[in-house]
């Protein structure tokens, strides 16, 4: 059975890398070695030089 979730997230900063943090309520669904398809739609682009 294929499960599907839609989440809207702001890209976070971790050191020099940008990351997407997955909500903890999905931890039981996204176990290690689980294969997922990740599709990224940019809803709003960040303004240069601004960090919220």
C-alpha positions, -999 to 999 in steps of 0.1 A, spaced: 0 0 0 14 34 -10 11 62 15 13 98 6 19 129 27 21 165 18 40 189 41 49 225 36 83 235 51 107 264 51 143 254 43 165 254 74 202 261 78 225 236 94 261 248 93 269 254 56 241 231 44 204 238 37 181 211 51 145 201 51 134 189 86 108 162 85 81 165 112 84 140 141 49 126 135 63 109 104 91 91 122 73 58 123 65 60 85 100 70 75 122 43 89 158 39 78 161 22 44 126 34 34 126 46 -2 107 78 -8 100 100 -38 106 137 -29 92 163 -52 100 200 -45 77 228 -55 90 263 -47 61 282 -33 79 314 -23 116 322 -29 137 337 -1 149 372 -5 187 375 -9 205 383 23 175 379 46 172 352 72 140 347 92 
